[in-house]
Amino acid sequence: MGEPILIRHEAAGREYGSDAAVFAGTPAQLADTLTNWQRAGLSGFRLRPAAPPHDLRQITRALVPELQSRAALRAGYEAATLRGLLGLPRPASRYATA
């Protein structure tokens, strides 16, 4: 992907380098970027916060609600378990008696 991108992250007080795309902007601007990528066919994203305490607060308190308001991120789950989300039946217990 070429040379790492270096930016100064004010909240961290240091340079941040990455081999991935680096974003600096508001939660709404990041939501715009993610929804554009979603419309282009991408189905998942990995966010790597440069300054975890600050950035994680921004993600959980601003980005997530913004994406939910755009229907780009679910607000809840349809099932209580991963098995249920995947639509898989519960297997028979090998210890159960007939």
PyMOL CGO cylinders between C-alpha atoms (Angstrom):
from pymol import cmd
from pymol.cgo import CYLINDER

trace = [
    CYLINDER, 0.00, 0.00, 0.00, 3.03, 2.27, -0.06, 0.3, 1, 1, 1, 1, 1, 1,
    CYLINDER, 3.03, 2.27, -0.06, 4.48, 4.38, 2.69, 0.3, 1, 1, 1, 1, 1, 1,
    CYLINDER, 4.48, 4.38, 2.69, 2.68, 4.56, 6.04, 0.3, 1, 1, 1, 1, 1, 1,
    CYLINDER, 2.68, 4.56, 6.04, 0.55, 7.64, 6.57, 0.3, 1, 1, 1, 1, 1, 1,
    CYLINDER, 0.55, 7.64, 6.57, 1.65, 9.80, 9.52, 0.3, 1, 1, 1, 1, 1, 1,
    CYLINDER, 1.65, 9.80, 9.52, -0.61, 12.36, 11.12, 0.3, 1, 1, 1, 1, 1, 1,
    CYLINDER, -0.61, 12.36, 11.12, -0.39, 14.25, 14.38, 0.3, 1, 1, 1, 1, 1, 1,
    CYLINDER, -0.39, 14.25, 14.38, -3.18, 13.17, 16.68, 0.3, 1, 1, 1, 1, 1, 1,
    CYLINDER, -3.18, 13.17, 16.68, -3.83, 16.02, 19.10, 0.3, 1, 1, 1, 1, 1, 1,
    CYLINDER, -3.83, 16.02, 19.10, -5.63, 13.86, 21.68, 0.3, 1, 1, 1, 1, 1, 1,
    CYLINDER, -5.63, 13.86, 21.68, -2.67, 11.45, 21.80, 0.3, 1, 1, 1, 1, 1, 1,
    CYLINDER, -2.67, 11.45, 21.80, -0.09, 14.23, 21.63, 0.3, 1, 1, 1, 1, 1, 1,
    CYLINDER, -0.09, 14.23, 21.63, 2.05, 12.26, 19.20, 0.3, 1, 1, 1, 1, 1, 1,
    CYLINDER, 2.05, 12.26, 19.20, 2.34, 11.16, 15.61, 0.3, 1, 1, 1, 1, 1, 1,
    CYLINDER, 2.34, 11.16, 15.61, 0.23, 8.23, 14.56, 0.3, 1, 1, 1, 1, 1, 1,
    CYLINDER, 0.23, 8.23, 14.56, 1.42, 5.97, 11.77, 0.3, 1, 1, 1, 1, 1, 1,
    CYLINDER, 1.42, 5.97, 11.77, -0.59, 3.35, 9.96, 0.3, 1, 1, 1, 1, 1, 1,
    CYLINDER, -0.59, 3.35, 9.96, -0.53, 1.22, 6.84, 0.3, 1, 1, 1, 1, 1, 1,
    CYLINDER, -0.53, 1.22, 6.84, -4.31, 1.64, 6.67, 0.3, 1, 1, 1, 1, 1, 1,
    CYLINDER, -4.31, 1.64, 6.67, -6.43, 4.61, 5.67, 0.3, 1, 1, 1, 1, 1, 1,
    CYLINDER, -6.43, 4.61, 5.67, -6.22, 7.23, 8.40, 0.3, 1, 1, 1, 1, 1, 1,
    CYLINDER, -6.22, 7.23, 8.40, -9.29, 9.33, 9.12, 0.3, 1, 1, 1, 1, 1, 1,
    CYLINDER, -9.29, 9.33, 9.12, -9.41, 12.66, 10.93, 0.3, 1, 1, 1, 1, 1, 1,
    CYLINDER, -9.41, 12.66, 10.93, -12.79, 14.35, 11.18, 0.3, 1, 1, 1, 1, 1, 1,
    CYLINDER, -12.79, 14.35, 11.18, -16.12, 14.37, 12.95, 0.3, 1, 1, 1, 1, 1, 1,
    CYLINDER, -16.12, 14.37, 12.95, -18.18, 11.26, 13.76, 0.3, 1, 1, 1, 1, 1, 1,
    CYLINDER, -18.18, 11.26, 13.76, -20.73, 12.39, 11.13, 0.3, 1, 1, 1, 1, 1, 1,
    CYLINDER, -20.73, 12.39, 11.13, -17.98, 12.66, 8.50, 0.3, 1, 1, 1, 1, 1, 1,
    CYLINDER, -17.98, 12.66, 8.50, -16.72, 9.18, 9.39, 0.3, 1, 1, 1, 1, 1, 1,
    CYLINDER, -16.72, 9.18, 9.39, -20.31, 7.90, 9.15, 0.3, 1, 1, 1, 1, 1, 1,
    CYLINDER, -20.31, 7.90, 9.15, -20.48, 9.43, 5.65, 0.3, 1, 1, 1, 1, 1, 1,
    CYLINDER, -20.48, 9.43, 5.65, -17.28, 7.60, 4.67, 0.3, 1, 1, 1, 1, 1, 1,
    CYLINDER, -17.28, 7.60, 4.67, -18.41, 4.27, 6.13, 0.3, 1, 1, 1, 1, 1, 1,
    CYLINDER, -18.41, 4.27, 6.13, -21.86, 4.44, 4.54, 0.3, 1, 1, 1, 1, 1, 1,
    CYLINDER, -21.86, 4.44, 4.54, -20.28, 5.32, 1.17, 0.3, 1, 1, 1, 1, 1, 1,
    CYLINDER, -20.28, 5.32, 1.17, -18.01, 2.27, 1.48, 0.3, 1, 1, 1, 1, 1, 1,
    CYLINDER, -18.01, 2.27, 1.48, -21.02, 0.19, 2.50, 0.3, 1, 1, 1, 1, 1, 1,
    CYLINDER, -21.02, 0.19, 2.50, -22.92, 1.30, -0.62, 0.3, 1, 1, 1, 1, 1, 1,
    CYLINDER, -22.92, 1.30, -0.62, -19.84, 0.38, -2.67, 0.3, 1, 1, 1, 1, 1, 1,
    CYLINDER, -19.84, 0.38, -2.67, -20.13, -3.19, -1.41, 0.3, 1, 1, 1, 1, 1, 1,
    CYLINDER, -20.13, -3.19, -1.41, -17.95, -3.38, 1.71, 0.3, 1, 1, 1, 1, 1, 1,
    CYLINDER, -17.95, -3.38, 1.71, -19.67, -5.29, 4.47, 0.3, 1, 1, 1, 1, 1, 1,
    CYLINDER, -19.67, -5.29, 4.47, -17.43, -4.74, 7.48, 0.3, 1, 1, 1, 1, 1, 1,
    CYLINDER, -17.43, -4.74, 7.48, -14.92, -2.29, 8.87, 0.3, 1, 1, 1, 1, 1, 1,
    CYLINDER, -14.92, -2.29, 8.87, -12.18, -2.42, 11.47, 0.3, 1, 1, 1, 1, 1, 1,
    CYLINDER, -12.18, -2.42, 11.47, -11.54, 0.81, 13.31, 0.3, 1, 1, 1, 1, 1, 1,
    CYLINDER, -11.54, 0.81, 13.31, -8.17, 1.24, 14.99, 0.3, 1, 1, 1, 1, 1, 1,
    CYLINDER, -8.17, 1.24, 14.99, -8.34, 4.18, 17.40, 0.3, 1, 1, 1, 1, 1, 1,
    CYLINDER, -8.34, 4.18, 17.40, -5.14, 6.25, 17.58, 0.3, 1, 1, 1, 1, 1, 1,
    CYLINDER, -5.14, 6.25, 17.58, -5.92, 7.56, 21.08, 0.3, 1, 1, 1, 1, 1, 1,
    CYLINDER, -5.92, 7.56, 21.08, -8.10, 4.81, 22.60, 0.3, 1, 1, 1, 1, 1, 1,
    CYLINDER, -8.10, 4.81, 22.60, -9.80, 6.61, 25.51, 0.3, 1, 1, 1, 1, 1, 1,
    CYLINDER, -9.80, 6.61, 25.51, -10.73, 9.65, 23.42, 0.3, 1, 1, 1, 1, 1, 1,
    CYLINDER, -10.73, 9.65, 23.42, -11.50, 7.83, 20.18, 0.3, 1, 1, 1, 1, 1, 1,
    CYLINDER, -11.50, 7.83, 20.18, -13.48, 5.02, 21.81, 0.3, 1, 1, 1, 1, 1, 1,
    CYLINDER, -13.48, 5.02, 21.81, -15.73, 7.59, 23.49, 0.3, 1, 1, 1, 1, 1, 1,
    CYLINDER, -15.73, 7.59, 23.49, -16.28, 9.24, 20.10, 0.3, 1, 1, 1, 1, 1, 1,
    CYLINDER, -16.28, 9.24, 20.10, -17.08, 5.89, 18.50, 0.3, 1, 1, 1, 1, 1, 1,
    CYLINDER, -17.08, 5.89, 18.50, -19.50, 4.71, 21.19, 0.3, 1, 1, 1, 1, 1, 1,
    CYLINDER, -19.50, 4.71, 21.19, -21.19, 8.01, 22.00, 0.3, 1, 1, 1, 1, 1, 1,
    CYLINDER, -21.19, 8.01, 22.00, -21.31, 9.67, 18.58, 0.3, 1, 1, 1, 1, 1, 1,
    CYLINDER, -21.31, 9.67, 18.58, -20.43, 7.37, 15.65, 0.3, 1, 1, 1, 1, 1, 1,
    CYLINDER, -20.43, 7.37, 15.65, -22.58, 4.38, 16.67, 0.3, 1, 1, 1, 1, 1, 1,
    CYLINDER, -22.58, 4.38, 16.67, -25.74, 6.48, 17.21, 0.3, 1, 1, 1, 1, 1, 1,
    CYLINDER, -25.74, 6.48, 17.21, -25.08, 8.30, 13.93, 0.3, 1, 1, 1, 1, 1, 1,
    CYLINDER, -25.08, 8.30, 13.93, -24.80, 5.02, 12.01, 0.3, 1, 1, 1, 1, 1, 1,
    CYLINDER, -24.80, 5.02, 12.01, -27.90, 3.65, 13.75, 0.3, 1, 1, 1, 1, 1, 1,
    CYLINDER, -27.90, 3.65, 13.75, -29.91, 6.75, 12.81, 0.3, 1, 1, 1, 1, 1, 1,
    CYLINDER, -29.91, 6.75, 12.81, -28.93, 6.11, 9.18, 0.3, 1, 1, 1, 1, 1, 1,
    CYLINDER, -28.93, 6.11, 9.18, -29.94, 2.42, 9.47, 0.3, 1, 1, 1, 1, 1, 1,
    CYLINDER, -29.94, 2.42, 9.47, -26.33, 1.50, 8.63, 0.3, 1, 1, 1, 1, 1, 1,
    CYLINDER, -26.33, 1.50, 8.63, -25.82, -0.29, 11.95, 0.3, 1, 1, 1, 1, 1, 1,
    CYLINDER, -25.82, -0.29, 11.95, -28.28, -2.40, 13.88, 0.3, 1, 1, 1, 1, 1, 1,
    CYLINDER, -28.28, -2.40, 13.88, -29.71, -1.03, 17.12, 0.3, 1, 1, 1, 1, 1, 1,
    CYLINDER, -29.71, -1.03, 17.12, -30.35, -4.49, 18.58, 0.3, 1, 1, 1, 1, 1, 1,
    CYLINDER, -30.35, -4.49, 18.58, -30.18, -8.19, 17.88, 0.3, 1, 1, 1, 1, 1, 1,
    CYLINDER, -30.18, -8.19, 17.88, -32.96, -10.42, 16.61, 0.3, 1, 1, 1, 1, 1, 1,
    CYLINDER, -32.96, -10.42, 16.61, -31.81, -13.39, 18.72, 0.3, 1, 1, 1, 1, 1, 1,
    CYLINDER, -31.81, -13.39, 18.72, -30.16, -13.89, 22.09, 0.3, 1, 1, 1, 1, 1, 1,
    CYLINDER, -30.16, -13.89, 22.09, -27.35, -16.18, 20.89, 0.3, 1, 1, 1, 1, 1, 1,
    CYLINDER, -27.35, -16.18, 20.89, -24.92, -16.44, 17.97, 0.3, 1, 1, 1, 1, 1, 1,
    CYLINDER, -24.92, -16.44, 17.97, -26.59, -19.73, 17.04, 0.3, 1, 1, 1, 1, 1, 1,
    CYLINDER, -26.59, -19.73, 17.04, -29.91, -17.89, 16.86, 0.3, 1, 1, 1, 1, 1, 1,
    CYLINDER, -29.91, -17.89, 16.86, -28.48, -15.04, 14.78, 0.3, 1, 1, 1, 1, 1, 1,
    CYLINDER, -28.48, -15.04, 14.78, -27.12, -17.58, 12.31, 0.3, 1, 1, 1, 1, 1, 1,
    CYLINDER, -27.12, -17.58, 12.31, -30.44, -19.44, 12.23, 0.3, 1, 1, 1, 1, 1, 1,
    CYLINDER, -30.44, -19.44, 12.23, -28.90, -22.69, 13.41, 0.3, 1, 1, 1, 1, 1, 1,
    CYLINDER, -28.90, -22.69, 13.41, -30.95, -25.29, 15.30, 0.3, 1, 1, 1, 1, 1, 1,
    CYLINDER, -30.95, -25.29, 15.30, -29.83, -26.37, 18.74, 0.3, 1, 1, 1, 1, 1, 1,
    CYLINDER, -29.83, -26.37, 18.74, -28.02, -29.70, 18.41, 0.3, 1, 1, 1, 1, 1, 1,
    CYLINDER, -28.02, -29.70, 18.41, -29.27, -32.73, 20.29, 0.3, 1, 1, 1, 1, 1, 1,
    CYLINDER, -29.27, -32.73, 20.29, -27.31, -33.47, 23.44, 0.3, 1, 1, 1, 1, 1, 1,
    CYLINDER, -27.31, -33.47, 23.44, -25.16, -36.54, 23.12, 0.3, 1, 1, 1, 1, 1, 1,
    CYLINDER, -25.16, -36.54, 23.12, -25.75, -37.12, 26.83, 0.3, 1, 1, 1, 1, 1, 1,
    CYLINDER, -25.75, -37.12, 26.83, -29.55, -37.02, 26.70, 0.3, 1, 1, 1, 1, 1, 1,
    CYLINDER, -29.55, -37.02, 26.70, -31.40, -40.30, 27.13, 0.3, 1, 1, 1, 1, 1, 1,
    CYLINDER, -31.40, -40.30, 27.13, -33.92, -41.35, 24.53, 0.3, 1, 1, 1, 1, 1, 1,
]
cmd.load_cgo(trace, "trace")
